[in-house]
C-alpha cells in the first residue's frame, strides 16, 4: 500500500487538505523549516538559505518561506509565482 491508500481517510477526518502536495504544510513542515533556519542562523547569521523545487513556485509557500527568512526560491520554468516584497 502506498501513502495514497490512506489519503482519503485522512482527508475525511480533515487531517489533510484536499491537495496535500500542492503547497507547504505551514503548521508542520513550515515550522520545521523555521526551526532549522533559526538554528543555523544563530551560529552563522550570514548563511544563504533557499529552497528548490515546486514549493518555490507556489505563491503561498513562497510567502511563508520569505517570512521564515529564506534568501531565495528556485523553481522550474513551468511555475509562475509572485515575488514577495
Protein Blocks (a to p, Z undefined) as FASTA:
>chain_A
ZZklmmmmmmmnopacfblmlpccfklmmmmmmmmmmmmmmmmmmbccddedjklmmmkl
mmmmmmnopabdcddfkbccdddZZ
